[in-house]
Amino acid sequence: MDLAQDWRAKRAEAAATIRSLCDALPQIGLILGSGLGDLADEITAATVIPYSEIPHFPVSTVVGHAGELVIGDLEGKCVAAMKGRFHYYEGYSMRQLAFPVRVMRTLGVDTLIATNAAGGVNRSFRPGDLMVIVDHINWMFDNPLRGPNDDELGVRFPSMAQAYPWDLVEVAMRAAENEGIHLQKGVYIAVQGPNYTSGAESQIYRMLRADAVGMSTVPEIMAATHAGMRTLGISCITDCKPDPKAGPAGVLTHEEVVATANRAKPKFIRLMRAILRDIGP
């Protein structure tokens, strides 16, 4: 069995296990980032499946990531919500990071909304802002599509030019306007982590026209786009990157990142619910 066949068998086994535990047929996948997992608690008629019960699923090791797949109803849509995700810096391969997205696709999910906590590179951003992702830069120097292609999922050379379809971006902007939420638009740059960005690195990211920086999301979006899923990305800006020439900066901690995400949580949940109400079937 070659590598593509091996991973195909693994995702089929994972999907079969989920189907044995839940009769619902999810249409929309949600990936909930650091401090943002409480949205999953609002899902009704929910089936909660710990990642440890799903064959071949990685296990989330980061504070703020519960490690559960929650399937049920939210705003009239059947959703599969990942309450916590996996990261490259935890030691997982790109194929492992892509695995849950590919399992969702096998379950029938055709739209993915990926959320994250991110650092603000754009100097006009403030902690607690929400940003809809309009494009990304893969600065992780690895790719979930590397290796043998699984032709059942997608083509060998997929385009990322439409990874964030503009009609879904407009859904997010309209939802924010209806809820009275100021929603930034920007480019997300993904780095390996786990260290937070230095001031000089932030300057480089600004030169690359990035607006926010984080350690996730891009591998999942690439895998979803490859598999023919429509994707939307939402970042919660938890800190803002200083100019290194402005003098010493404070030391950022993960606890502060989660705390800022928690303060933005009510606004984030209102936005997500409004998006789900407006998003197509």
ZALODO-349797 format. One record per atom (N, C-alpha, C): residue in one letter; x, y, z. Coordinates in steps of 0.1 Angstrom, whole numbers, padded with zeros to 4 digits, always signed. Example, Ala and Ser with C-alpha at 12.3 -4.5 7.8 and 13.67 -1.06 7.14 Angstrom:
% ZALODO-349797
A+0132-0057+0078;A+0123-0045+0078;A+0132-0033+0078;S+0128-0022+0071;S+0137-0011+0071;S+0129+0000+0079;
END
This chain:
% ZALODO-349797
M+0008-0012+0000;M+0000+0000+0000;M+0009+0012+0000;D+0007+0022-0010;D+0015+0034-0010;D+0009+0044+0000;L+0017+0055+0001;L+0013+0065+0012;L-0001+0071+0010;A-0004+0074-0003;A-0018+0079-0005;A-0029+0069-0001;Q-0027+0057-0005;Q-0037+0046-0002;Q-0037+0044+0013;D-0026+0045+0020;D-0026+0044+0035;D-0034+0055+0042;W-0032+0067+0038;W-0040+0078+0044;W-0054+0078+0040;R-0057+0073+0028;R-0071+0071+0023;R-0078+0061+0032;A-0071+0050+0035;A-0077+0040+0044;A-0079+0046+0058;K-0070+0054+0063;K-0071+0060+0076;K-0083+0069+0077;R-0084+0078+0067;R-0096+0087+0068;R-0109+0080+0067;A-0109+0069+0059;A-0122+0061+0057;A-0125+0055+0071;E-0115+0050+0078;E-0117+0044+0091;E-0122+0054+0101;A-0116+0066+0101;A-0120+0077+0110;A-0134+0081+0107;A-0137+0083+0095;A-0151+0087+0091;A-0161+0077+0095;A-0158+0064+0093;A-0167+0053+0096;A-0170+0053+0111;T-0159+0056+0119;T-0161+0056+0134;T-0170+0068+0138;I-0168+0079+0132;I-0177+0091+0135;I-0191+0088+0131;R-0193+0082+0119;R-0207+0079+0115;R-0213+0069+0124;S-0205+0060+0130;S-0211+0050+0139;S-0216+0056+0153;L-0210+0068+0156;L-0213+0075+0168;L-0224+0086+0166;C-0226+0090+0154;C-0235+0101+0151;C-0242+0100+0137;D-0255+0101+0137;D-0263+0100+0125;D-0263+0112+0117;A-0260+0124+0123;A-0261+0137+0116;A-0252+0137+0104;L-0255+0145+0094;L-0247+0147+0082;L-0243+0162+0081;P-0231+0165+0086;P-0227+0179+0087;P-0224+0185+0073;Q-0228+0197+0071;Q-0226+0205+0059;Q-0214+0214+0060;I-0212+0219+0072;I-0202+0230+0075;I-0193+0225+0085;G-0180+0227+0083;G-0169+0223+0093;G-0164+0236+0099;L-0162+0236+0112;L-0157+0247+0120;L-0144+0243+0127;I-0134+0250+0126;I-0122+0248+0133;I-0120+0260+0143;L-0121+0257+0156;L-0121+0268+0166;L-0108+0269+0173;G-0102+0281+0172;G-0088+0283+0176;G-0087+0286+0191;S-0075+0291+0195;S-0072+0293+0209;S-0082+0303+0216;G-0089+0298+0227;G-0098+0306+0234;G-0112+0308+0227;L-0114+0302+0216;L-0126+0304+0208;L-0135+0292+0208;G-0132+0282+0215;G-0139+0269+0215;G-0153+0270+0221;D-0157+0280+0228;D-0170+0280+0235;D-0182+0281+0225;L-0179+0285+0212;L-0190+0285+0202;L-0195+0270+0201;A-0187+0260+0203;A-0192+0247+0202;A-0202+0243+0212;D-0201+0250+0224;D-0211+0247+0235;D-0225+0252+0231;E-0226+0260+0221;E-0239+0265+0217;E-0246+0256+0206;I-0239+0246+0202;I-0245+0236+0193;I-0255+0228+0200;T-0267+0226+0194;T-0278+0218+0200;T-0278+0205+0193;A-0286+0195+0200;A-0287+0182+0195;A-0273+0176+0192;A-0263+0179+0201;A-0249+0177+0199;A-0245+0163+0202;T-0236+0158+0194;T-0228+0146+0197;T-0214+0150+0199;V-0208+0147+0211;V-0194+0152+0214;V-0185+0139+0214;I-0175+0140+0205;I-0166+0129+0203;I-0152+0133+0207;P-0146+0128+0217;P-0132+0132+0220;P-0123+0127+0209;Y-0113+0135+0206;Y-0104+0131+0195;Y-0098+0118+0198;S-0096+0115+0210;S-0089+0102+0214;S-0097+0090+0209;E-0110+0092+0207;E-0119+0081+0202;E-0120+0079+0187;I-0113+0089+0180;I-0114+0088+0165;I-0101+0082+0160;P-0101+0071+0153;P-0088+0065+0148;P-0080+0075+0140;H-0067+0075+0144;H-0057+0083+0136;H-0057+0098+0138;F-0067+0103+0146;F-0068+0117+0149;F-0056+0121+0158;P-0049+0132+0155;P-0039+0137+0165;P-0046+0141+0178;V-0039+0144+0188;V-0044+0148+0201;V-0039+0163+0204;S-0048+0172+0206;S-0044+0186+0209;S-0037+0187+0223;T-0026+0194+0223;T-0018+0195+0235;T-0017+0209+0241;V-0024+0218+0235;V-0022+0233+0238;V-0033+0238+0247;V-0030+0246+0257;V-0040+0252+0265;V-0050+0260+0257;G-0063+0258+0260;G-0073+0265+0252;G-0079+0257+0241;H-0074+0245+0239;H-0079+0236+0229;H-0084+0223+0236;A-0097+0221+0236;A-0104+0211+0244;A-0101+0197+0238;G-0100+0196+0225;G-0098+0183+0219;G-0110+0174+0217;E-0121+0181+0211;E-0134+0173+0209;E-0139+0177+0195;L-0146+0168+0189;L-0154+0170+0177;L-0168+0171+0181;V-0175+0182+0178;V-0189+0184+0182;V-0197+0185+0170;I-0207+0176+0168;I-0216+0176+0156;I-0230+0178+0161;G-0236+0188+0154;G-0250+0191+0157;G-0255+0203+0150;D-0265+0210+0155;D-0272+0220+0149;D-0268+0234+0154;L-0265+0244+0145;L-0262+0257+0149;L-0268+0266+0138;E-0277+0275+0142;E-0283+0285+0133;E-0289+0278+0121;G-0296+0266+0123;G-0302+0259+0112;G-0293+0251+0103;K-0280+0251+0106;K-0271+0243+0098;K-0265+0231+0107;C-0263+0220+0100;C-0256+0209+0107;C-0241+0211+0105;V-0234+0212+0117;V-0220+0216+0117;V-0212+0205+0124;A-0200+0204+0120;A-0190+0196+0127;A-0179+0205+0131;A-0178+0207+0145;A-0169+0217+0150;A-0158+0211+0157;M-0146+0214+0153;M-0134+0210+0160;M-0131+0220+0172;K-0133+0215+0184;K-0131+0223+0196;K-0116+0222+0200;G-0108+0229+0192;G-0093+0227+0194;G-0087+0221+0181;R-0075+0226+0178;R-0069+0221+0166;R-0055+0216+0169;F-0047+0212+0159;F-0034+0207+0160;F-0024+0217+0153;H-0012+0217+0157;H-0002+0226+0151;H+0011+0219+0147;Y+0017+0225+0137;Y+0030+0220+0133;Y+0040+0220+0144;Y+0040+0230+0152;Y+0050+0231+0163;Y+0049+0220+0174;E+0037+0213+0174;E+0035+0202+0183;E+0042+0190+0179;G+0048+0190+0167;G+0055+0179+0162;G+0048+0171+0152;Y+0036+0175+0148;Y+0028+0168+0138;Y+0032+0171+0124;S+0031+0161+0115;S+0034+0164+0101;S+0022+0172+0095;M+0025+0177+0083;M+0015+0184+0076;M+0003+0175+0072;R+0006+0163+0069;R-0005+0154+0066;R-0013+0151+0078;Q-0008+0151+0090;Q-0016+0149+0102;Q-0024+0162+0104;L-0019+0174+0101;L-0027+0186+0103;L-0039+0186+0093;A-0036+0181+0081;A-0047+0181+0071;A-0057+0170+0073;F-0054+0160+0081;F-0062+0148+0083;F-0076+0151+0087;P-0079+0159+0098;P-0093+0161+0102;P-0101+0168+0091;V-0095+0177+0083;V-0102+0184+0072;V-0106+0173+0062;R-0097+0164+0059;R-0100+0154+0049;R-0111+0144+0054;V-0111+0142+0067;V-0121+0134+0073;V-0135+0141+0072;M-0135+0154+0075;M-0147+0162+0073;M-0152+0161+0059;R-0143+0162+0049;R-0147+0161+0035;R-0154+0147+0032;T-0148+0137+0038;T-0153+0123+0036;T-0167+0122+0042;L-0170+0130+0053;L-0183+0130+0059;L-0193+0137+0051;G-0189+0145+0041;G-0198+0153+0033;G-0197+0168+0035;V-0188+0173+0044;V-0187+0187+0046;V-0182+0194+0033;D-0189+0205+0029;D-0184+0211+0017;D-0180+0226+0019;T-0181+0231+0032;T-0177+0244+0035;T-0169+0244+0048;L-0158+0250+0049;L-0150+0250+0061;L-0148+0265+0065;I-0150+0267+0078;I-0147+0280+0084;I-0136+0278+0095;A-0125+0283+0092;A-0113+0281+0101;A-0111+0294+0109;T-0110+0293+0122;T-0107+0305+0130;T-0094+0303+0138;N-0088+0314+0142;N-0076+0314+0150;N-0074+0326+0158;A-0065+0325+0167;A-0059+0337+0174;A-0046+0341+0167;A-0045+0354+0164;A-0034+0359+0156;A-0028+0372+0161;G-0016+0374+0158;G-0009+0387+0162;G-0012+0397+0151;G-0014+0409+0155;G-0017+0420+0145;G-0004+0425+0140;V-0001+0424+0127;V+0010+0430+0120;V+0007+0444+0115;N-0005+0445+0110;N-0010+0458+0105;N-0011+0468+0117;R-0004+0479+0116;R-0004+0488+0128;R-0017+0495+0131;S-0027+0494+0122;S-0040+0500+0125;S-0048+0490+0133;F-0044+0478+0135;F-0052+0468+0142;F-0050+0470+0157;R-0060+0465+0165;R-0059+0466+0180;R-0063+0453+0186;P-0058+0449+0197;P-0062+0436+0204;P-0077+0436+0206;G-0082+0424+0202;G-0097+0422+0203;G-0104+0424+0190;D-0097+0430+0179;D-0103+0431+0166;D-0105+0417+0160;L-0115+0416+0152;L-0117+0404+0143;L-0113+0407+0129;M-0108+0398+0122;M-0103+0400+0108;M-0108+0388+0100;V-0114+0391+0088;V-0117+0381+0078;V-0105+0380+0069;I-0101+0368+0067;I-0089+0365+0059;I-0093+0366+0044;V-0085+0374+0036;V-0088+0375+0022;V-0077+0368+0014;D-0066+0365+0020;D-0055+0357+0013;D-0045+0353+0024;H-0036+0344+0020;H-0026+0339+0030;H-0012+0338+0023;I-0003+0338+0032;I+0011+0335+0028;I+0016+0323+0036;N+0020+0313+0029;N+0025+0301+0036;N+0040+0303+0039;W+0043+0307+0051;W+0057+0309+0056;W+0062+0298+0065;M+0055+0286+0064;M+0059+0275+0072;M+0069+0266+0066;F+0071+0268+0053;F+0082+0261+0045;F+0079+0246+0045;D+0066+0242+0045;D+0062+0229+0043;D+0048+0230+0038;N+0042+0218+0033;N+0030+0219+0026;N+0022+0206+0028;P+0009+0206+0032;P+0001+0194+0034;P-0001+0186+0021;L+0001+0192+0010;L-0001+0185-0003;L+0011+0178-0008;R+0022+0180-0001;R+0035+0174-0005;R+0034+0158-0004;G+0040+0151-0013;G+0040+0137-0013;G+0030+0132-0024;P+0027+0119-0024;P+0018+0113-0033;P+0004+0120-0032;N-0002+0123-0044;N-0015+0130-0044;N-0026+0119-0043;D-0036+0123-0035;D-0048+0114-0034;D-0058+0119-0044;D-0059+0113-0055;D-0067+0117-0066;D-0082+0117-0062;E-0086+0109-0052;E-0100+0109-0048;E-0104+0123-0041;L-0094+0130-0036;L-0097+0143-0030;L-0096+0154-0039;G-0085+0155-0047;G-0083+0166-0056;G-0072+0164-0066;V-0069+0174-0074;V-0059+0173-0084;V-0045+0176-0079;R-0035+0172-0086;R-0021+0173-0082;R-0017+0187-0080;F-0021+0196-0088;F-0017+0210-0088;F-0029+0220-0086;P-0034+0220-0074;P-0046+0229-0071;P-0041+0244-0070;S-0050+0253-0075;S-0047+0267-0074;S-0052+0272-0060;M-0044+0281-0054;M-0048+0288-0042;M-0053+0302-0044;A-0055+0305-0057;A-0059+0319-0061;A-0073+0322-0055;Q-0082+0312-0054;Q-0095+0314-0049;Q-0097+0306-0036;A-0087+0306-0028;A-0088+0298-0015;A-0098+0305-0005;Y-0100+0318-0007;Y-0110+0325+0001;Y-0120+0332-0008;P-0130+0324-0013;P-0140+0329-0022;P-0146+0343-0018;W-0146+0352-0027;W-0151+0366-0023;W-0165+0366-0018;D-0174+0357-0024;D-0187+0357-0019;D-0189+0353-0004;L-0180+0345+0001;L-0180+0341+0015;L-0174+0353+0023;V-0164+0359+0018;V-0159+0371+0025;V-0170+0382+0026;E-0178+0383+0016;E-0189+0393+0016;E-0200+0388+0026;V-0202+0375+0028;V-0211+0370+0038;V-0206+0375+0052;A-0193+0373+0054;A-0187+0377+0067;A-0189+0392+0069;M-0186+0400+0059;M-0186+0415+0061;M-0201+0419+0063;R-0210+0413+0056;R-0224+0416+0058;R-0229+0412+0072;A-0225+0400+0076;A-0229+0396+0090;A-0223+0405+0100;A-0211+0410+0099;A-0205+0419+0108;A-0213+0432+0109;E-0216+0437+0097;E-0224+0450+0096;E-0237+0449+0103;N-0244+0437+0101;N-0257+0435+0107;N-0256+0434+0122;E-0245+0430+0127;E-0243+0428+0142;E-0236+0440+0148;G-0233+0450+0140;G-0226+0462+0145;G-0212+0459+0150;I-0205+0450+0143;I-0191+0446+0146;I-0182+0452+0135;H-0171+0458+0139;H-0161+0463+0130;H-0152+0451+0126;L-0153+0447+0114;L-0145+0435+0109;L-0134+0440+0100;Q-0122+0437+0104;Q-0110+0440+0095;Q-0109+0430+0084;K-0103+0434+0073;K-0100+0425+0062;K-0084+0424+0061;G-0079+0412+0058;G-0064+0412+0057;G-0059+0399+0053;V-0045+0399+0051;V-0037+0388+0047;V-0031+0381+0059;Y-0033+0368+0060;Y-0027+0361+0072;Y-0015+0353+0067;I-0004+0355+0075;I+0008+0348+0072;I+0010+0337+0083;A+0013+0325+0079;A+0014+0314+0088;A+0029+0310+0090;V+0033+0309+0102;V+0047+0306+0105;V+0047+0293+0114;Q+0059+0287+0115;Q+0060+0274+0122;Q+0057+0275+0137;G+0062+0286+0144;G+0061+0287+0158;G+0070+0277+0165;P+0070+0275+0178;P+0060+0280+0187;P+0063+0294+0193;N+0075+0299+0190;N+0078+0312+0195;N+0070+0323+0189;Y+0067+0334+0197;Y+0061+0345+0191;Y+0071+0354+0183;T+0065+0362+0175;T+0073+0369+0165;T+0082+0380+0171;S+0094+0381+0166;S+0103+0392+0170;S+0099+0405+0162;G+0103+0416+0167;G+0100+0429+0161;G+0105+0430+0147;A+0117+0425+0144;A+0123+0425+0131;A+0115+0416+0122;E+0111+0404+0127;E+0103+0395+0118;E+0090+0402+0114;S+0084+0409+0124;S+0071+0416+0121;S+0073+0426+0110;Q+0085+0433+0110;Q+0087+0443+0099;Q+0088+0436+0085;I+0094+0424+0085;I+0095+0416+0073;I+0081+0412+0068;Y+0072+0408+0078;Y+0059+0404+0074;Y+0051+0416+0068;R+0053+0428+0074;R+0047+0440+0069;R+0051+0442+0054;M+0064+0440+0052;M+0070+0442+0038;M+0063+0432+0029;L+0059+0420+0034;L+0053+0410+0025;L+0038+0413+0024;R+0033+0424+0030;R+0019+0428+0029;R+0010+0420+0037;A+0015+0413+0048;A+0007+0406+0057;A+0001+0415+0067;D-0011+0412+0072;D-0018+0420+0082;D-0018+0413+0096;A-0018+0400+0096;A-0018+0392+0108;A-0009+0380+0107;V-0004+0375+0118;V+0005+0364+0118;V+0001+0353+0128;G+0001+0341+0124;G-0002+0330+0134;G+0005+0317+0130;M+0001+0306+0137;M+0008+0294+0136;M-0001+0282+0132;S-0012+0286+0124;S-0021+0276+0120;S-0029+0280+0108;T-0040+0273+0105;T-0050+0277+0095;T-0046+0275+0081;V-0034+0279+0076;V-0031+0278+0062;V-0030+0263+0058;P-0024+0254+0066;P-0024+0240+0062;P-0038+0235+0060;E-0047+0238+0069;E-0061+0233+0068;E-0068+0239+0056;I-0066+0252+0054;I-0072+0258+0042;I-0067+0252+0029;M-0054+0250+0028;M-0048+0244+0016;M-0054+0230+0014;A-0055+0222+0024;A-0061+0208+0023;A-0075+0209+0019;A-0083+0218+0025;A-0097+0220+0021;A-0099+0224+0007;T-0091+0234+0003;T-0092+0239-0011;T-0088+0228-0021;H-0078+0220-0018;H-0074+0209-0026;H-0086+0199-0028;A-0093+0197-0017;A-0104+0187-0017;A-0117+0193-0022;G-0117+0205-0027;G-0129+0211-0034;G-0139+0217-0024;M-0134+0220-0012;M-0143+0227-0002;M-0142+0242-0003;R-0153+0249+0000;R-0152+0264+0000;R-0148+0268+0014;T-0140+0278+0015;T-0133+0281+0028;T-0135+0296+0032;L-0135+0298+0045;L-0136+0311+0051;L-0127+0311+0063;G-0119+0322+0065;G-0110+0323+0077;G-0113+0335+0085;I-0114+0334+0098;I-0116+0345+0107;I-0105+0345+0118;S-0098+0356+0120;S-0088+0357+0130;S-0093+0366+0141;C-0089+0363+0153;C-0091+0372+0165;C-0077+0377+0168;I-0076+0390+0167;I-0063+0397+0169;I-0061+0398+0184;T-0051+0391+0189;T-0049+0391+0203;T-0037+0400+0208;D-0029+0404+0199;D-0018+0413+0203;D-0014+0421+0191;C-0006+0431+0192;C-0001+0439+0181;C+0014+0440+0181;K+0020+0438+0170;K+0035+0436+0170;K+0041+0450+0169;P+0051+0453+0179;P+0056+0466+0179;P+0068+0468+0169;D+0071+0481+0167;D+0082+0485+0159;D+0095+0483+0168;P+0105+0475+0164;P+0116+0472+0172;P+0125+0485+0175;K+0123+0495+0167;K+0131+0507+0169;K+0124+0517+0179;A+0112+0512+0184;A+0105+0521+0193;A+0109+0518+0207;G+0119+0509+0210;G+0123+0506+0223;G+0118+0492+0227;P+0122+0488+0239;P+0119+0474+0244;P+0104+0472+0245;A+0099+0460+0240;A+0085+0457+0241;A+0083+0447+0252;G+0070+0447+0257;G+0066+0437+0267;G+0067+0423+0262;V+0068+0414+0272;V+0069+0400+0269;V+0055+0394+0267;L+0051+0388+0255;L+0038+0383+0253;L+0038+0368+0258;T+0027+0364+0264;T+0026+0350+0269;T+0013+0344+0263;H+0013+0331+0263;H+0001+0324+0257;H-0011+0327+0266;E-0009+0328+0279;E-0020+0332+0288;E-0027+0345+0284;E-0019+0355+0280;E-0024+0368+0275;E-0032+0366+0262;V-0027+0358+0253;V-0033+0355+0240;V-0047+0349+0243;V-0048+0339+0252;V-0061+0333+0255;V-0070+0342+0262;A-0064+0351+0271;A-0073+0360+0278;A-0079+0371+0268;T-0071+0375+0259;T-0077+0385+0249;T-0087+0378+0240;A-0085+0366+0236;A-0095+0358+0228;A-0108+0357+0237;N-0106+0354+0250;N-0118+0352+0258;N-0126+0365+0259;R-0119+0377+0260;R-0126+0390+0260;R-0134+0393+0247;A-0128+0388+0236;A-0134+0390+0223;A-0145+0380+0220;K-0146+0370+0229;K-0155+0358+0226;K-0169+0361+0223;P-0176+0370+0231;P-0190+0373+0228;P-0192+0379+0214;K-0183+0388+0210;K-0183+0394+0197;K-0181+0383+0186;F-0171+0375+0189;F-0168+0364+0179;F-0180+0355+0177;I-0186+0351+0188;I-0197+0342+0187;I-0209+0348+0180;R-0212+0361+0182;R-0222+0368+0175;R-0219+0368+0160;L-0206+0371+0157;L-0203+0371+0143;L-0204+0357+0136;M-0199+0347+0143;M-0200+0334+0137;M-0215+0329+0135;R-0223+0332+0145;R-0237+0328+0144;R-0244+0335+0132;A-0240+0348+0131;A-0246+0356+0120;A-0241+0351+0106;I-0228+0347+0105;I-0223+0341+0093;I-0231+0328+0089;L-0233+0320+0099;L-0239+0307+0097;L-0254+0309+0093;R-0261+0320+0098;R-0274+0322+0094;R-0275+0326+0079;D-0265+0333+0074;D-0265+0339+0061;D-0258+0330+0050;I-0250+0320+0055;I-0243+0313+0045;I-0252+0303+0038;G-0248+0300+0025;G-0256+0292+0017;G-0256+0277+0022;P-0266+0269+0017;P-0267+0255+0021;P-0255+0247+0016;
END
